């Protein structure tokens, strides 16, 4: 699939400097139910649906919040993620980050301080494709001195589960009740049948591309953009969102109340791994947690309030999880790309490189 990029319109001074309570309520509602109808959002927030929609449009136009789509991360039959540490030549980390961010196989790119210059997440359909992608990608990027790839064998929690905590329990329950529930990933036979359907791969890939750009795009607009029939697109969209693709509402991090980010590389004895990641998944600061194969078997992405919290949070983890050893840590200096979205230095979305839908190895007919 060729890389496609489109800019997100954002006036230089557009959008509020801070979020008011209604803005935060709208974002929290869409974090729970990304495609919630505005009638539901208005009902939950106690405002006119038109008012809720206008607030969202303002946030989206300013690059402060957005709904996007990505391949499901929790099942390696759907996508295999490589967390790649990148060492660059001095002074060109920004250039390398920009080059990597242009590739649709790269979901995230972070410029970091510490034992690596960049941390990138590469998505593939299997180990063979991951090896090919990382070889071609990093060999062809000027300024890359060395890479170290950690293969994620599991993703117990990720950013779509993080909440702004602006709504009360009753409001959250109302949105959860209305949200379509995810089903288990399809088995190999069902997945192969879906891929072998006439135009199946192309339609699914195009739907993901469109939803990466606007996760709330209506079914009629999706049908028009794909050239598919309304019934077919509605059915395929439902199947994708139920099992292979996830939606999330993201917010420019400086406006979240958690302006700093860090990545921890940790180890825990294998017999305590599941118990440990279960606890980590419930820690407020943890945005995502990956189980990896390598010298560190846990990689933790966190959001923090102050720079001093980098060590305070580590001390907190040590007290709560004494078997977890933090082997290394890096402060994120800037996020260049976040789940396909290109970000400026203020964390605002200024463009999108739609993610690929890895198809995995095909079974012989």
FIBATI-839818 format. One record per residue (C-alpha): residue number from 0; residue in three letters; x, y, z. Coordinates in Angstrom, 1 decimal, m for minus. Layout:
# FIBATI-839818
<NUM, ALA, <X, Y, Z>>;
...
END
This chain:
# FIBATI-839818
<0, UNK, <0.0, 0.0, 0.0>>;
<1, UNK, <1.4, 3.4, m0.9>>;
<2, UNK, <1.8, 6.0, 1.7>>;
<3, UNK, <m0.9, 8.6, 1.6>>;
<4, UNK, <m0.9, 11.8, 3.6>>;
<5, UNK, <m3.4, 14.6, 3.9>>;
<6, UNK, <m3.1, 17.8, 6.0>>;
<7, UNK, <m5.6, 18.6, 8.7>>;
<8, UNK, <m6.8, 22.2, 8.4>>;
<9, UNK, <m5.7, 24.2, 11.5>>;
<10, UNK, <m5.6, 28.0, 11.6>>;
<11, UNK, <m2.4, 29.2, 13.3>>;
<12, UNK, <m4.2, 30.6, 16.3>>;
<13, UNK, <m7.4, 28.5, 16.2>>;
<14, UNK, <m8.9, 26.6, 19.1>>;
<15, UNK, <m9.0, 27.3, 22.8>>;
<16, UNK, <m5.8, 27.5, 24.9>>;
<17, UNK, <m7.5, 25.3, 27.5>>;
<18, UNK, <m10.6, 23.1, 27.5>>;
<19, UNK, <m13.6, 24.2, 29.4>>;
<20, UNK, <m15.9, 21.7, 31.1>>;
<21, UNK, <m18.1, 21.2, 28.0>>;
<22, UNK, <m15.1, 20.6, 25.8>>;
<23, UNK, <m13.8, 18.0, 28.3>>;
<24, UNK, <m17.2, 16.4, 28.5>>;
<25, UNK, <m17.4, 16.0, 24.7>>;
<26, UNK, <m13.9, 14.5, 24.5>>;
<27, UNK, <m14.6, 12.1, 27.4>>;
<28, UNK, <m17.9, 11.0, 25.8>>;
<29, UNK, <m16.1, 10.2, 22.5>>;
<30, UNK, <m13.3, 8.4, 24.3>>;
<31, UNK, <m16.0, 6.0, 25.6>>;
<32, UNK, <m18.1, 5.8, 22.4>>;
<33, UNK, <m16.1, 7.3, 19.4>>;
<34, UNK, <m19.0, 7.2, 17.0>>;
<35, UNK, <m21.7, 8.2, 19.4>>;
<36, UNK, <m24.5, 10.1, 17.7>>;
<37, UNK, <m24.7, 13.7, 18.7>>;
<38, UNK, <m28.2, 13.2, 20.1>>;
<39, UNK, <m26.8, 10.8, 22.6>>;
<40, UNK, <m23.8, 13.0, 23.5>>;
<41, UNK, <m26.1, 16.0, 23.9>>;
<42, UNK, <m28.5, 13.9, 26.1>>;
<43, UNK, <m25.6, 12.7, 28.3>>;
<44, UNK, <m24.1, 16.2, 28.7>>;
<45, UNK, <m27.4, 18.0, 29.0>>;
<46, UNK, <m26.8, 20.3, 26.0>>;
<47, UNK, <m28.3, 20.7, 22.6>>;
<48, UNK, <m26.8, 18.1, 20.2>>;
<49, UNK, <m25.9, 20.9, 17.8>>;
<50, UNK, <m23.9, 22.6, 20.5>>;
<51, UNK, <m22.0, 19.4, 21.2>>;
<52, UNK, <m21.3, 18.9, 17.5>>;
<53, UNK, <m20.1, 22.4, 17.1>>;
<54, UNK, <m17.8, 22.1, 20.1>>;
<55, UNK, <m16.3, 19.0, 18.7>>;
<56, UNK, <m15.8, 20.5, 15.2>>;
<57, UNK, <m14.0, 23.4, 16.8>>;
<58, UNK, <m11.6, 21.1, 18.7>>;
<59, UNK, <m11.1, 18.9, 15.6>>;
<60, UNK, <m10.4, 21.9, 13.3>>;
<61, UNK, <m7.9, 23.2, 15.8>>;
<62, UNK, <m6.1, 19.9, 15.9>>;
<63, UNK, <m6.8, 19.6, 19.6>>;
<64, UNK, <m8.8, 16.4, 19.5>>;
<65, UNK, <m9.6, 13.7, 16.9>>;
<66, UNK, <m11.1, 10.3, 16.4>>;
<67, UNK, <m8.9, 7.8, 14.5>>;
<68, UNK, <m8.8, 4.1, 13.7>>;
<69, UNK, <m6.0, 1.6, 13.9>>;
<70, UNK, <m5.6, m2.2, 13.6>>;
<71, UNK, <m6.4, m4.1, 16.8>>;
<72, UNK, <m3.2, m4.4, 18.8>>;
<73, UNK, <m4.2, m7.0, 21.4>>;
<74, UNK, <m4.1, m10.1, 19.0>>;
<75, UNK, <m0.9, m10.9, 17.1>>;
<76, UNK, <m3.0, m12.8, 14.5>>;
<77, UNK, <m4.2, m9.3, 13.4>>;
<78, UNK, <m1.0, m7.2, 13.8>>;
<79, UNK, <2.5, m7.8, 15.2>>;
<80, UNK, <4.1, m4.7, 16.6>>;
<81, UNK, <7.8, m4.1, 16.8>>;
<82, UNK, <8.9, m1.5, 19.4>>;
<83, UNK, <12.1, m0.1, 17.9>>;
<84, UNK, <14.8, 1.8, 19.7>>;
<85, UNK, <16.7, 4.0, 17.2>>;
<86, UNK, <20.1, 5.5, 17.6>>;
<87, UNK, <20.8, 8.4, 15.1>>;
<88, UNK, <23.7, 10.5, 14.1>>;
<89, UNK, <24.2, 13.5, 16.3>>;
<90, UNK, <21.8, 16.4, 15.6>>;
<91, UNK, <19.5, 14.8, 13.0>>;
<92, UNK, <17.0, 13.1, 15.2>>;
<93, UNK, <14.2, 15.4, 14.0>>;
<94, UNK, <15.0, 14.6, 10.4>>;
<95, UNK, <15.0, 10.8, 11.0>>;
<96, UNK, <11.7, 11.1, 13.0>>;
<97, UNK, <10.1, 13.0, 10.1>>;
<98, UNK, <11.3, 10.4, 7.6>>;
<99, UNK, <10.0, 7.5, 9.7>>;
<100, UNK, <6.7, 9.3, 10.3>>;
<101, UNK, <5.9, 9.4, 6.6>>;
<102, UNK, <5.7, 5.6, 6.4>>;
<103, UNK, <2.2, 4.0, 6.9>>;
<104, UNK, <3.7, 1.0, 8.7>>;
<105, UNK, <5.0, 3.2, 11.5>>;
<106, UNK, <2.3, 4.0, 14.0>>;
<107, UNK, <4.2, 6.1, 16.5>>;
<108, UNK, <7.5, 8.0, 16.6>>;
<109, UNK, <8.9, 9.6, 19.7>>;
<110, UNK, <12.0, 11.7, 20.2>>;
<111, UNK, <13.5, 10.7, 23.5>>;
<112, UNK, <16.3, 11.5, 25.9>>;
<113, UNK, <18.3, 8.6, 27.4>>;
<114, UNK, <19.7, 5.4, 26.0>>;
<115, UNK, <18.0, 5.9, 22.6>>;
<116, UNK, <17.3, 8.9, 20.4>>;
<117, UNK, <13.9, 7.6, 19.1>>;
<118, UNK, <11.3, 5.0, 19.9>>;
<119, UNK, <9.1, 3.9, 17.0>>;
<120, UNK, <6.3, 1.4, 16.7>>;
<121, UNK, <6.2, m0.6, 13.5>>;
<122, UNK, <3.1, m2.7, 12.6>>;
<123, UNK, <3.2, m5.8, 10.4>>;
<124, UNK, <1.1, m8.8, 9.6>>;
<125, UNK, <3.6, m11.3, 10.9>>;
<126, UNK, <7.2, m11.8, 12.0>>;
<127, UNK, <8.5, m12.2, 8.4>>;
<128, UNK, <6.8, m9.0, 7.3>>;
<129, UNK, <8.1, m7.2, 10.4>>;
<130, UNK, <11.7, m8.3, 9.6>>;
<131, UNK, <11.3, m7.1, 6.0>>;
<132, UNK, <9.7, m3.7, 7.0>>;
<133, UNK, <12.3, m2.9, 9.6>>;
<134, UNK, <15.2, m3.8, 7.4>>;
<135, UNK, <13.9, m1.8, 4.4>>;
<136, UNK, <12.7, 1.1, 6.6>>;
<137, UNK, <15.8, 1.7, 8.7>>;
<138, UNK, <18.4, 0.8, 6.1>>;
<139, UNK, <16.8, 3.3, 3.7>>;
<140, UNK, <16.6, 6.2, 6.3>>;
<141, UNK, <19.7, 8.4, 6.3>>;
<142, UNK, <21.2, 9.1, 9.7>>;
<143, UNK, <20.2, 5.8, 11.4>>;
<144, UNK, <23.2, 4.4, 13.2>>;
<145, UNK, <21.6, 1.4, 15.0>>;
<146, UNK, <18.2, m0.1, 15.9>>;
<147, UNK, <17.0, m2.6, 18.5>>;
<148, UNK, <13.6, m4.2, 17.9>>;
<149, UNK, <11.4, m5.6, 20.7>>;
<150, UNK, <8.6, m7.8, 19.4>>;
<151, UNK, <5.3, m7.3, 21.3>>;
<152, UNK, <3.8, m10.6, 22.2>>;
<153, UNK, <0.9, m9.0, 23.9>>;
<154, UNK, <m0.7, m5.6, 24.6>>;
<155, UNK, <m2.7, m5.8, 27.8>>;
<156, UNK, <m3.7, m2.1, 27.7>>;
<157, UNK, <m3.3, 0.7, 25.2>>;
<158, UNK, <m4.3, 4.3, 24.8>>;
<159, UNK, <m7.9, 3.8, 23.7>>;
<160, UNK, <m8.7, 2.9, 27.3>>;
<161, UNK, <m7.4, 6.1, 28.8>>;
<162, UNK, <m10.1, 8.5, 30.0>>;
<163, UNK, <m10.2, 12.2, 30.7>>;
<164, UNK, <m12.4, 11.6, 33.9>>;
<165, UNK, <m14.8, 14.5, 33.3>>;
<166, UNK, <m18.1, 12.6, 33.3>>;
<167, UNK, <m19.7, 10.9, 36.3>>;
<168, UNK, <m20.5, 7.2, 36.7>>;
<169, UNK, <m24.0, 7.5, 35.4>>;
<170, UNK, <m23.0, 9.4, 32.3>>;
<171, UNK, <m20.2, 6.9, 31.6>>;
<172, UNK, <m22.6, 4.0, 32.0>>;
<173, UNK, <m25.1, 5.5, 29.6>>;
<174, UNK, <m22.4, 5.8, 26.9>>;
<175, UNK, <m21.0, 2.3, 27.6>>;
<176, UNK, <m24.4, 0.9, 27.3>>;
<177, UNK, <m24.9, 2.4, 23.8>>;
<178, UNK, <m21.4, 1.6, 22.5>>;
<179, UNK, <m21.2, m1.4, 20.2>>;
<180, UNK, <m19.2, m4.1, 22.0>>;
<181, UNK, <m16.1, m5.7, 20.6>>;
<182, UNK, <m16.3, m9.4, 19.7>>;
<183, UNK, <m13.5, m11.9, 19.8>>;
<184, UNK, <m11.0, m11.7, 16.9>>;
<185, UNK, <m12.1, m14.1, 14.0>>;
<186, UNK, <m10.4, m17.4, 13.8>>;
<187, UNK, <m8.1, m18.2, 10.9>>;
<188, UNK, <m10.8, m19.7, 8.7>>;
<189, UNK, <m13.2, m16.8, 9.1>>;
<190, UNK, <m10.4, m14.2, 8.6>>;
<191, UNK, <m9.3, m16.0, 5.4>>;
<192, UNK, <m12.8, m16.1, 4.0>>;
<193, UNK, <m13.2, m12.3, 4.7>>;
<194, UNK, <m9.9, m11.6, 2.9>>;
<195, UNK, <m10.8, m13.9, m0.1>>;
<196, UNK, <m14.2, m12.2, m0.7>>;
<197, UNK, <m14.3, m10.2, m3.9>>;
<198, UNK, <m12.7, m6.9, m3.2>>;
<199, UNK, <m12.5, m7.7, 0.5>>;
<200, UNK, <m8.9, m6.7, 1.1>>;
<201, UNK, <m9.2, m3.5, m0.9>>;
<202, UNK, <m12.4, m2.4, 0.7>>;
<203, UNK, <m11.2, m3.1, 4.3>>;
<204, UNK, <m7.9, m1.3, 3.6>>;
<205, UNK, <m9.8, 1.7, 2.1>>;
<206, UNK, <m12.2, 1.9, 5.1>>;
<207, UNK, <m9.3, 1.9, 7.5>>;
<208, UNK, <m7.6, 4.6, 5.5>>;
<209, UNK, <m10.7, 6.8, 5.7>>;
<210, UNK, <m11.4, 6.1, 9.4>>;
<211, UNK, <m7.8, 7.0, 10.2>>;
<212, UNK, <m8.5, 10.4, 8.7>>;
<213, UNK, <m11.9, 10.8, 10.3>>;
<214, UNK, <m13.1, 8.1, 12.6>>;
<215, UNK, <m16.6, 9.6, 12.7>>;
<216, UNK, <m17.1, 9.6, 9.0>>;
<217, UNK, <m20.7, 8.6, 8.3>>;
<218, UNK, <m21.6, 5.3, 6.5>>;
<219, UNK, <m23.1, 7.2, 3.4>>;
<220, UNK, <m19.8, 9.2, 3.1>>;
<221, UNK, <m17.8, 6.1, 3.5>>;
<222, UNK, <m19.8, 4.4, 0.8>>;
<223, UNK, <m19.3, 7.4, m1.5>>;
<224, UNK, <m15.6, 7.5, m0.9>>;
<225, UNK, <m15.1, 3.8, m1.4>>;
<226, UNK, <m17.5, 3.4, m4.3>>;
<227, UNK, <m19.2, 0.6, m2.5>>;
<228, UNK, <m22.9, m0.1, m1.9>>;
<229, UNK, <m24.4, 1.4, 1.3>>;
<230, UNK, <m25.4, m2.1, 2.6>>;
<231, UNK, <m22.0, m3.6, 1.8>>;
<232, UNK, <m20.1, m0.8, 3.4>>;
<233, UNK, <m22.3, m0.8, 6.6>>;
<234, UNK, <m21.8, m4.6, 6.9>>;
<235, UNK, <m18.0, m4.5, 6.3>>;
<236, UNK, <m17.6, m1.6, 8.7>>;
<237, UNK, <m19.5, m3.4, 11.4>>;
<238, UNK, <m17.3, m6.5, 10.9>>;
<239, UNK, <m14.1, m4.5, 11.0>>;
<240, UNK, <m14.9, m2.5, 14.1>>;
<241, UNK, <m16.1, m5.6, 15.9>>;
<242, UNK, <m13.0, m7.6, 15.5>>;
<243, UNK, <m10.0, m6.2, 13.5>>;
<244, UNK, <m10.0, m2.4, 13.8>>;
<245, UNK, <m10.3, m0.1, 16.9>>;
<246, UNK, <m11.4, 3.5, 17.2>>;
<247, UNK, <m10.1, 6.0, 19.7>>;
<248, UNK, <m10.6, 9.6, 20.6>>;
<249, UNK, <m7.2, 11.3, 21.2>>;
<250, UNK, <m6.4, 14.7, 22.8>>;
<251, UNK, <m3.4, 17.0, 22.4>>;
<252, UNK, <m1.4, 15.9, 25.5>>;
<253, UNK, <m0.6, 19.3, 26.9>>;
<254, UNK, <m4.4, 19.9, 27.3>>;
<255, UNK, <m5.0, 16.6, 29.1>>;
<256, UNK, <m3.4, 17.7, 32.4>>;
<257, UNK, <m0.6, 15.2, 31.8>>;
<258, UNK, <1.8, 17.2, 29.7>>;
<259, UNK, <4.9, 15.0, 30.0>>;
<260, UNK, <5.5, 11.4, 28.8>>;
<261, UNK, <8.1, 8.7, 29.5>>;
<262, UNK, <8.9, 5.2, 28.4>>;
<263, UNK, <10.1, 2.6, 30.9>>;
<264, UNK, <11.8, m0.6, 29.9>>;
<265, UNK, <11.2, m3.2, 32.7>>;
<266, UNK, <11.6, m6.8, 33.6>>;
<267, UNK, <9.6, m9.2, 35.7>>;
<268, UNK, <9.9, m12.9, 36.3>>;
<269, UNK, <7.8, m14.8, 33.8>>;
<270, UNK, <5.6, m16.5, 36.4>>;
<271, UNK, <4.5, m13.1, 37.7>>;
<272, UNK, <4.2, m11.4, 34.2>>;
<273, UNK, <0.4, m11.6, 33.8>>;
<274, UNK, <m0.3, m10.5, 37.4>>;
<275, UNK, <2.1, m7.6, 37.0>>;
<276, UNK, <0.7, m6.3, 33.7>>;
<277, UNK, <m2.8, m6.6, 35.1>>;
<278, UNK, <m1.9, m4.2, 37.9>>;
<279, UNK, <m0.1, m1.9, 35.5>>;
<280, UNK, <m3.3, m1.7, 33.3>>;
<281, UNK, <m5.1, m0.1, 36.2>>;
<282, UNK, <m2.5, 2.5, 37.0>>;
<283, UNK, <m3.8, 6.0, 36.1>>;
<284, UNK, <m0.5, 7.2, 34.6>>;
<285, UNK, <m0.1, 4.2, 32.3>>;
<286, UNK, <m1.2, 4.9, 28.7>>;
<287, UNK, <m0.1, 1.6, 27.3>>;
<288, UNK, <1.8, m1.5, 28.3>>;
<289, UNK, <3.4, m4.1, 26.0>>;
<290, UNK, <4.7, m7.5, 26.8>>;
<291, UNK, <7.8, m8.0, 24.7>>;
<292, UNK, <10.4, m10.6, 23.8>>;
<293, UNK, <13.9, m9.4, 24.5>>;
<294, UNK, <16.1, m8.2, 27.4>>;
<295, UNK, <13.1, m6.3, 28.8>>;
<296, UNK, <9.8, m8.1, 28.8>>;
<297, UNK, <7.6, m5.1, 29.7>>;
<298, UNK, <7.6, m1.7, 28.0>>;
<299, UNK, <5.4, 0.9, 29.7>>;
<300, UNK, <4.3, 4.3, 28.2>>;
<301, UNK, <3.1, 6.7, 30.8>>;
<302, UNK, <1.8, 10.3, 31.0>>;
<303, UNK, <3.1, 12.4, 33.9>>;
<304, UNK, <2.3, 15.8, 35.3>>;
<305, UNK, <5.8, 17.1, 36.1>>;
<306, UNK, <9.4, 16.2, 35.2>>;
<307, UNK, <10.0, 15.2, 38.9>>;
<308, UNK, <7.3, 12.6, 38.5>>;
<309, UNK, <9.6, 10.5, 36.2>>;
<310, UNK, <11.4, 9.2, 39.3>>;
<311, UNK, <8.5, 9.6, 41.7>>;
<312, UNK, <6.4, 7.3, 39.5>>;
<313, UNK, <9.2, 4.8, 39.3>>;
<314, UNK, <9.4, 4.7, 43.1>>;
<315, UNK, <5.6, 4.3, 43.3>>;
<316, UNK, <5.8, 1.3, 40.9>>;
<317, UNK, <8.7, m0.2, 43.0>>;
<318, UNK, <6.6, m0.1, 46.1>>;
<319, UNK, <3.5, m1.4, 44.5>>;
<320, UNK, <5.2, m4.1, 42.3>>;
<321, UNK, <8.4, m5.1, 44.1>>;
<322, UNK, <9.1, m7.9, 41.5>>;
<323, UNK, <9.1, m5.4, 38.7>>;
<324, UNK, <12.6, m4.0, 37.9>>;
<325, UNK, <12.9, m0.8, 35.9>>;
<326, UNK, <15.9, m1.5, 33.7>>;
<327, UNK, <15.9, 1.8, 31.8>>;
<328, UNK, <13.8, 4.8, 31.2>>;
<329, UNK, <13.6, 7.7, 28.6>>;
<330, UNK, <11.8, 11.0, 28.8>>;
<331, UNK, <9.8, 11.8, 25.6>>;
<332, UNK, <11.1, 15.1, 24.3>>;
<333, UNK, <8.5, 15.3, 21.6>>;
<334, UNK, <6.0, 13.0, 19.9>>;
<335, UNK, <6.2, 13.4, 16.1>>;
<336, UNK, <3.6, 10.8, 15.2>>;
<337, UNK, <0.8, 9.2, 17.3>>;
<338, UNK, <m1.3, 6.4, 15.9>>;
<339, UNK, <m0.9, 7.7, 12.4>>;
<340, UNK, <m1.4, 11.4, 13.3>>;
<341, UNK, <1.4, 13.9, 12.7>>;
<342, UNK, <1.8, 16.2, 15.6>>;
<343, UNK, <3.4, 19.6, 16.0>>;
<344, UNK, <5.5, 20.7, 19.0>>;
<345, UNK, <2.3, 21.7, 20.9>>;
<346, UNK, <0.9, 18.2, 20.4>>;
<347, UNK, <m1.7, 19.3, 17.9>>;
<348, UNK, <m2.6, 17.2, 14.9>>;
<349, UNK, <m1.4, 18.8, 11.7>>;
<350, UNK, <m1.7, 15.8, 9.3>>;
<351, UNK, <m2.4, 12.1, 9.0>>;
<352, UNK, <m0.6, 9.2, 7.4>>;
<353, UNK, <m3.2, 6.5, 7.3>>;
<354, UNK, <m2.1, 3.2, 8.9>>;
<355, UNK, <m2.0, 0.0, 7.0>>;
<356, UNK, <m4.3, m3.0, 7.7>>;
<357, UNK, <m1.8, m5.9, 7.9>>;
<358, UNK, <m3.3, m9.0, 6.3>>;
<359, UNK, <m0.9, m11.6, 7.6>>;
<360, UNK, <0.3, m14.6, 5.7>>;
<361, UNK, <m2.1, m16.1, 3.3>>;
<362, UNK, <m2.9, m19.8, 3.7>>;
<363, UNK, <m2.3, m21.9, 0.5>>;
<364, UNK, <m5.5, m22.7, m1.4>>;
END
